[in-house]
Amino acid sequence: MSAAPGRPRIQATVRTAQTLAERDGHFAVRQAVFVNDQRLFRESDRDEIDDDPGTIHLVADAGGLVVGAVRIYPLGATNRWQGDRLAVLPDYRASRVGVDLVQLAVRTAARHGGLVMEAHVQVANVPFFESLGWQVQGPTEIYVAALHQPMVCDLTGPGR
Ligand SMILES: CC(C)(COP(=O)(O)OP(=O)(O)OC[C@H]1O[C@@H](n2cnc3c(N)ncnc32)[C@H](O)[C@@H]1OP(=O)(O)O)[C@@H](O)C(=O)NCCC(=O)NCCS
């Protein structure tokens, strides 16, 4: 899925949201993709996890505009982390922004002592995650009203 012919690859920088504007941008991307486009949520995809101080909101910034988002958080007192709400605005896809966000999510959780990261992956995106070293774990399931595949990533691998 390379950038569309004739369209230059988007140059984006990924980082933890630091400012209120970046945090708002993170939520705006999720709103556009999961509420407006995919209609997985009726009004908002935000929940109590977003208010937990342990949750880390990541953004992809293209020239001052937040164009991608993912959030990560520890699962209780374990060394397991969860990643979810990965989204890139449609006009900014196929430029490896999604790859950069997943890799930052994995590195960040590893830096915080995580050993394993879990995700509920929309079935169409399983090959995308497999290409990044994630593994299928168990059967598919209904998660936020859509068919998802549980997947895991070993955070202790090389380069984490
Ligand atoms: C999934 C998503 C985040 C990918 O973001 P993206 O920025 O377009 O992906 P990238 O450009 O980083 O993809 C890089 C590579 O992954 C592959 N890829 C991307 N999406 C894929 C998919 N659904 N299936 C298979 N491969 C995929 C492409 O082969 C591409 O390879 P390339 O190097 O040949 O170009 C984006 O499509 C999106 O926001 N989708 C809607 C929301 C969503 O489904 N979120 C995930 C929920 S689990």
The ligand as a Tripos MOL2 file, in Angstrom:
@<TRIPOS>MOLECULE
LIG
   48    50     1     0     0
SMALL
NO_CHARGES

@<TRIPOS>ATOM
      1 C1         -4.4660    0.9660    9.5710 C.3       1 LIG1
      2 C2         -3.8870    2.3590    9.3780 C.3       1 LIG1
      3 C3         -3.5780    2.9870   10.7270 C.3       1 LIG1
      4 C4         -2.5870    2.2300    8.5560 C.3       1 LIG1
      5 O1         -1.9970    3.5060    8.4880 O.3       1 LIG1
      6 P1         -1.1330    3.9640    7.2160 P.3       1 LIG1
      7 O2         -0.3900    5.1760    7.6110 O.co2     1 LIG1
      8 O3         -1.9740    4.0360    6.0110 O.co2     1 LIG1
      9 O4         -0.1710    2.6990    7.0470 O.3       1 LIG1
     10 P2          1.3280    2.7480    6.5490 P.3       1 LIG1
     11 O5          1.4870    3.6900    5.3920 O.co2     1 LIG1
     12 O6          2.2240    2.9750    7.7060 O.co2     1 LIG1
     13 O7          1.4580    1.2550    6.0170 O.3       1 LIG1
     14 C5          2.7250    0.7890    5.7050 C.3       1 LIG1
     15 C6          2.6490   -0.5870    5.1120 C.3       1 LIG1
     16 O8          1.6870   -1.3850    5.7870 O.3       1 LIG1
     17 C7          0.8800   -2.0610    4.8500 C.3       1 LIG1
     18 N1         -0.5260   -1.8990    5.1970 N.ar      1 LIG1
     19 C8         -1.1760   -0.7940    5.6450 C.ar      1 LIG1
     20 N2         -2.4580   -1.0760    5.9170 N.ar      1 LIG1
     21 C9         -2.6100   -2.3960    5.6120 C.ar      1 LIG1
     22 C10        -3.6860   -3.3000    5.6840 C.ar      1 LIG1
     23 N3         -4.8790   -2.9390    6.1600 N.pl3     1 LIG1
     24 N4         -3.4860   -4.5670    5.2920 N.ar      1 LIG1
     25 C11        -2.2910   -4.9770    4.8360 C.ar      1 LIG1
     26 N5         -1.2200   -4.1680    4.7740 N.ar      1 LIG1
     27 C12        -1.3850   -2.9050    5.1490 C.ar      1 LIG1
     28 C13         1.1490   -1.5880    3.4930 C.3       1 LIG1
     29 O9          1.6330   -2.6960    2.7670 O.3       1 LIG1
     30 C14         2.2550   -0.5640    3.6550 C.3       1 LIG1
     31 O10         3.3380   -1.0980    2.9920 O.3       1 LIG1
     32 P3          4.3020   -0.3060    1.9870 P.3       1 LIG1
     33 O11         5.5290   -0.1980    2.7640 O.co2     1 LIG1
     34 O12         4.3500   -1.2120    0.8290 O.co2     1 LIG1
     35 O13         3.7140    1.0330    1.6650 O.co2     1 LIG1
     36 C15        -4.8550    3.2680    8.5550 C.3       1 LIG1
     37 O14        -5.1760    2.6110    7.3730 O.3       1 LIG1
     38 C16        -6.1370    3.6370    9.3040 C.2       1 LIG1
     39 O15        -6.1710    4.6120   10.0540 O.2       1 LIG1
     40 N6         -7.2210    2.8710    9.0780 N.am      1 LIG1
     41 C17        -8.5110    3.1610    9.6930 C.3       1 LIG1
     42 C18        -8.5200    2.9030   11.1740 C.3       1 LIG1
     43 C19        -8.0580    1.5260   11.5150 C.2       1 LIG1
     44 O16        -8.3970    0.5540   10.8480 O.2       1 LIG1
     45 N7         -7.2810    1.4410   12.6100 N.am      1 LIG1
     46 C20        -6.6720    0.2230   13.0430 C.3       1 LIG1
     47 C21        -7.5800   -0.4660   13.9640 C.3       1 LIG1
     48 S1         -6.9300   -2.0780   14.3570 S.3       1 LIG1
@<TRIPOS>BOND
     1     1     2 1
     2     2     3 1
     3     2     4 1
     4     2    36 1
     5     4     5 1
     6     5     6 1
     7     6     7 2
     8     6     8 1
     9     6     9 1
    10     9    10 1
    11    10    11 2
    12    10    12 1
    13    10    13 1
    14    13    14 1
    15    14    15 1
    16    15    16 1
    17    15    30 1
    18    16    17 1
    19    17    18 1
    20    17    28 1
    21    18    19 ar
    22    18    27 ar
    23    19    20 ar
    24    20    21 ar
    25    21    22 ar
    26    21    27 ar
    27    22    23 1
    28    22    24 ar
    29    24    25 ar
    30    25    26 ar
    31    26    27 ar
    32    28    29 1
    33    28    30 1
    34    30    31 1
    35    31    32 1
    36    32    33 2
    37    32    34 1
    38    32    35 1
    39    36    37 1
    40    36    38 1
    41    38    39 2
    42    38    40 1
    43    40    41 1
    44    41    42 1
    45    42    43 1
    46    43    44 2
    47    43    45 1
    48    45    46 1
    49    46    47 1
    50    47    48 1
@<TRIPOS>SUBSTRUCTURE
     1 LIG1         1 GROUP 0 **** ****
